[in-house]
Amino acid sequence: MMGDYVVVATKIPRRLKELADELGIKPSHVMRKALEDEVRRRLLENLEKRAIELKKRLPEIPDEEIAELIREDRER
């Protein structure tokens, strides 16, 4: 079954399109990859901001305690 798709269009200078055609570049592939990369970058950026905010709210846990909790979890 094919996924749910939408069409996204953009205007580019004619000369750029001509050069892309001459070079065998498919704009749809380039645009899709660029958009995927930017979405991934922004998602990670948002997660990082949320993690920083959460860290500010959480009490400081000593590294030794974290290491002990990880060891205990691995043993389970």
C-alpha positions as CSV (number, residue, x, y, z in Angstrom):
1,M,0.0,0.0,0.0
2,M,1.3,3.4,-0.9
3,G,1.7,6.1,1.7
4,D,-0.2,9.3,1.9
5,Y,1.6,11.9,-0.2
6,V,1.1,15.6,-0.9
7,V,2.6,17.7,-3.7
8,V,5.0,20.5,-2.6
9,A,6.1,22.9,-5.3
10,T,8.6,25.7,-5.5
11,K,9.6,28.2,-8.1
12,I,13.3,28.3,-9.2
13,P,15.1,30.3,-11.8
14,R,14.8,28.9,-15.3
15,R,18.6,28.7,-15.8
16,L,18.8,26.6,-12.6
17,K,16.2,24.2,-13.9
18,E,18.1,24.0,-17.3
19,L,21.4,23.2,-15.5
20,A,19.8,20.6,-13.3
21,D,18.3,18.9,-16.4
22,E,21.6,19.0,-18.2
23,L,23.3,17.4,-15.2
24,G,20.6,14.8,-14.7
25,I,19.5,16.1,-11.3
26,K,16.0,15.3,-10.3
27,P,14.7,18.2,-8.3
28,S,12.1,16.1,-6.5
29,H,14.8,13.9,-5.0
30,V,17.0,16.8,-3.9
31,M,14.1,18.7,-2.4
32,R,12.8,15.6,-0.6
33,K,16.3,14.8,0.9
34,A,16.8,18.5,1.9
35,L,13.4,18.7,3.5
36,E,13.9,15.4,5.4
37,D,17.3,16.6,6.6
38,E,15.9,19.9,7.8
39,V,13.0,18.3,9.5
40,R,15.3,15.8,11.3
41,R,17.6,18.7,12.3
42,R,14.8,20.8,13.7
43,L,13.3,17.8,15.6
44,L,16.7,17.1,17.2
45,E,17.0,20.8,18.0
46,N,13.6,20.8,19.7
47,L,14.4,17.7,21.6
48,E,17.7,19.2,22.8
49,K,15.8,22.4,24.0
50,R,13.3,20.2,25.9
51,A,16.1,18.1,27.4
52,I,17.8,21.3,28.7
53,E,14.5,22.5,30.2
54,L,13.9,19.2,31.9
55,K,17.4,19.1,33.2
56,K,16.8,22.4,34.9
57,R,13.8,21.1,36.6
58,L,15.3,17.8,37.8
59,P,17.4,17.6,40.9
60,E,21.1,17.0,40.4
61,I,21.8,13.2,40.6
62,P,25.5,12.3,41.3
63,D,27.3,10.4,38.5
64,E,27.9,7.5,40.9
65,E,24.2,7.0,41.5
66,I,23.5,7.1,37.8
67,A,26.2,4.5,37.2
68,E,24.7,2.3,40.0
69,L,21.2,2.5,38.5
70,I,22.5,1.6,35.1
71,R,24.3,-1.5,36.5
72,E,21.2,-2.6,38.4
73,D,19.1,-2.2,35.3
74,R,21.5,-4.3,33.2
75,E,21.4,-7.1,35.8
76,R,17.6,-7.4,35.4
